[in-house]
Amino acid sequence: AECAKGCSSACIAICDITRPVPHSLLLRPLVQQLESGGIPRDRISIVVATGLHRPNEGEELAELIGDEWVLDNITIYNHDARCDAEHVWLGKTATRETVVSLDRRFVEADLRIATGLVEPHFMAGYSGGRKVVAPGLAHAETITTFHSARFMADPATRNCNLLRNPLHEEQLQIIRMLDAWTQNNGGSGSRFKHTLGLNTVLDEHRSVARITFGEIISSHQEAVEFTTTYCELPVDKPFDIV
């Protein structure tokens, strides 16, 4: 609600049906908080971060959202990675010249919140946070670059590793480029300057074990540090196979 003050619109990015994020618990309270901060309900939207996956529609969308009130009161879009007009060009990353083009509805909202699930990921080290934005809301050219051999063959591109992970480094740079775009295109200054993250950690029963909220990079790191204690086990020697 504090973040929403002075903002006229908000866009909430959510994972698609391939991730078990507990949207039924999160979305209505989140919308109500944004409303209490002064953003009209008809200026709050949800975009499904499909990446290059299929759109979630009909019964599948209802299952994904898990709350009829949200379905009835909030406009919900599916990201379309192949539609050029629905993206804002932000440039290229300085390190690897990855093309950065993101969903227009998310980029141009006064307040941006990415919701997600933090767990080990075979490429990004850990899912959630910045990954919901890119590749989740990125143009197809950005997504295919991320899934190219240049990234996937790097030994640092692996489960539970963020250190010198090229995919993670590009994702962080994209978030910084997005926030910089906001600061340079904020008009009267009503735009909130940082992209926010609402991250969930689930236990083995898919119950919520932890929720973190705040600036997207730091809130994701906080969730990762919590998850690491359960997902990583130190060993005293390497093994041929695990």
C-alpha positions in Angstrom: 0.0 0.0 0.0 2.9 2.4 0.7 4.5 1.6 -2.6 1.2 2.3 -4.4 0.9 5.8 -3.1 1.3 8.3 -6.0 0.9 5.6 -8.6 -2.0 5.6 -11.0 -1.6 2.0 -12.4 -0.1 -1.3 -11.4 0.8 -4.5 -13.2 1.3 -7.8 -11.4 3.3 -10.5 -13.3 2.5 -14.1 -12.4 4.0 -17.4 -13.4 2.1 -19.6 -15.8 0.5 -23.0 -15.1 3.9 -24.7 -15.1 4.8 -23.3 -11.7 2.9 -24.1 -8.5 2.8 -20.6 -7.2 -0.1 -20.2 -4.6 -1.9 -17.4 -6.5 -5.2 -18.2 -4.7 -3.5 -17.0 -1.4 -1.6 -14.0 -2.8 -3.5 -12.2 -5.6 -6.6 -10.9 -3.9 -4.8 -9.5 -0.8 -2.2 -7.9 -3.1 -4.8 -6.2 -5.2 -6.6 -5.0 -2.1 -3.4 -3.5 -0.8 -2.8 -1.7 -4.1 -6.4 -0.4 -3.9 -5.9 0.9 -0.4 -2.8 2.7 -1.6 -4.9 4.6 -4.1 -4.7 2.7 -7.4 -8.2 2.2 -8.9 -9.1 -1.5 -9.4 -9.6 -0.9 -13.2 -6.0 0.3 -13.4 -4.6 -2.9 -11.9 -3.8 -5.7 -14.3 -2.3 -9.1 -14.2 0.0 -10.5 -16.9 0.8 -14.2 -17.1 4.5 -14.6 -17.7 4.3 -17.4 -20.2 7.7 -16.9 -21.8 7.3 -19.0 -25.0 4.8 -21.4 -23.4 1.2 -21.5 -24.5 -1.3 -18.9 -23.2 -3.3 -20.0 -20.1 -7.0 -19.6 -20.9 -10.5 -20.8 -19.9 -10.5 -23.5 -17.2 -6.7 -23.5 -17.2 -6.6 -19.8 -16.3 -9.3 -20.3 -13.6 -7.1 -23.1 -12.1 -4.0 -20.8 -12.3 -5.6 -17.9 -10.6 -7.6 -20.0 -8.1 -9.9 -17.1 -7.0 -13.1 -16.2 -8.8 -13.0 -12.7 -7.3 -9.8 -11.9 -9.1 -11.1 -13.4 -12.3 -14.2 -11.2 -12.1 -12.6 -8.0 -11.0 -9.1 -7.7 -12.6 -8.1 -7.7 -16.2 -5.8 -10.6 -17.0 -3.5 -10.9 -20.0 -1.2 -13.6 -21.4 2.2 -12.4 -22.4 2.8 -13.0 -26.2 6.5 -13.2 -26.8 6.2 -13.1 -30.6 4.1 -9.9 -30.8 6.6 -7.1 -31.5 4.0 -4.3 -30.8 3.4 -5.6 -27.2 7.0 -5.0 -26.2 9.2 -2.1 -25.3 12.8 -2.1 -26.6 15.2 -1.4 -23.8 18.5 -2.0 -25.7 21.1 -4.7 -25.3 23.0 -5.8 -22.2 26.5 -4.4 -21.8 28.1 -7.7 -21.0 26.8 -10.2 -23.6 24.7 -7.9 -25.9 21.5 -9.8 -25.2 18.6 -8.1 -26.8 16.2 -6.7 -24.1 12.6 -6.2 -25.1 9.9 -6.6 -22.4 6.1 -6.8 -22.2 4.7 -3.2 -22.7 1.9 -3.6 -20.1 4.5 -4.4 -17.4 7.1 -1.9 -18.4 4.8 1.1 -18.7 2.9 0.5 -15.4 3.5 3.0 -12.6 4.0 0.1 -10.2 5.4 -3.3 -11.3 5.3 -6.4 -9.1 6.6 -9.8 -10.2 5.4 -12.8 -8.1 7.0 -16.2 -8.3 8.3 -19.4 -6.7 11.9 -19.7 -5.5 13.4 -23.2 -5.9 16.4 -24.8 -7.6 16.5 -24.2 -11.4 18.7 -26.2 -13.8 19.9 -23.0 -15.6 19.2 -19.9 -13.6 20.4 -21.4 -10.3 17.2 -20.5 -8.6 13.8 -19.6 -10.1 11.6 -16.7 -9.1 12.3 -13.0 -8.8 14.1 -11.6 -11.9 13.4 -14.8 -13.9 9.7 -13.9 -13.9 10.5 -10.8 -15.9 13.1 -12.4 -18.2 12.4 -14.8 -19.8 8.8 -14.7 -18.4 7.9 -11.4 -20.0 10.6 -11.1 -22.6 10.4 -11.0 -26.4 11.1 -14.3 -28.2 14.5 -13.1 -29.3 15.6 -12.6 -25.7 14.2 -16.0 -24.7 15.9 -17.9 -27.4 19.2 -16.2 -26.6 18.9 -17.4 -23.0 18.3 -20.9 -24.2 21.2 -21.0 -26.6 24.3 -23.2 -26.3 26.3 -20.1 -25.3 24.4 -20.0 -22.1 23.5 -23.6 -21.5 27.0 -25.0 -22.1 28.6 -22.7 -19.5 29.5 -24.8 -16.4 28.2 -22.0 -14.1 24.7 -22.3 -15.7 23.4 -25.0 -13.3 21.2 -25.8 -10.3 21.7 -23.8 -7.1 24.5 -21.6 -8.5 24.3 -17.8 -8.9 28.0 -17.2 -8.8 29.2 -16.1 -12.2 26.1 -17.7 -13.7 25.8 -15.9 -17.0 22.0 -16.3 -17.2 21.6 -14.9 -13.7 24.0 -12.0 -14.5 22.0 -11.1 -17.6 18.7 -11.3 -15.7 20.0 -8.9 -13.1 21.3 -6.5 -15.8 17.9 -6.6 -17.4 16.2 -5.6 -14.2 18.6 -2.7 -13.8 17.9 -1.7 -17.4 14.1 -1.8 -16.7 14.5 0.4 -13.6 16.7 2.8 -15.5 14.1 3.1 -18.2 11.5 3.9 -15.6 13.7 6.7 -14.2 14.3 8.1 -17.6 10.6 7.9 -18.8 8.8 8.6 -15.6 7.1 11.8 -16.7 5.9 13.7 -13.6 7.7 11.2 -11.4 4.7 9.2 -10.3 6.2 5.9 -11.4 7.7 3.8 -8.6 11.4 3.7 -9.3 12.1 0.0 -8.7 10.5 -3.3 -9.8 9.2 -5.2 -6.8 9.2 -8.9 -6.2 6.8 -11.0 -4.1 8.5 -14.4 -3.8 7.2 -17.6 -2.3 9.0 -20.7 -1.0 7.0 -23.9 -0.7 7.7 -27.0 1.4 7.3 -30.6 0.2 3.6 -30.5 0.7 3.3 -27.2 -1.4 2.4 -25.3 1.7 3.9 -21.8 2.0 7.2 -21.9 4.0 8.3 -18.3 3.3 7.2 -15.1 1.6 9.5 -12.2 0.8 8.5 -8.9 -0.6 10.5 -5.8 -1.7 12.8 -4.6 -4.4 13.0 -7.5 -6.8 16.7 -8.4 -6.6 17.1 -8.1 -2.8 13.8 -9.9 -2.0 14.8 -12.7 -4.3 18.2 -13.0 -2.7 16.5 -13.2 0.7 14.3 -16.1 -0.5 17.3 -17.8 -2.0 19.2 -17.7 1.2 16.3 -19.2 3.0 15.8 -21.9 0.4 19.5 -22.8 0.3 19.5 -24.2 3.8 17.0 -26.9 2.6 18.1 -27.5 -1.0 21.9 -27.7 -0.7 23.8 -30.3 1.3 27.6 -30.0 1.8 29.7 -33.1 1.1 33.3 -33.7 1.9 34.3 -35.1 -1.6 32.9 -35.3 -5.1 31.0 -38.4 -6.2 30.9 -40.1 -9.6 27.1 -40.1 -9.5 24.4 -38.9 -7.1 
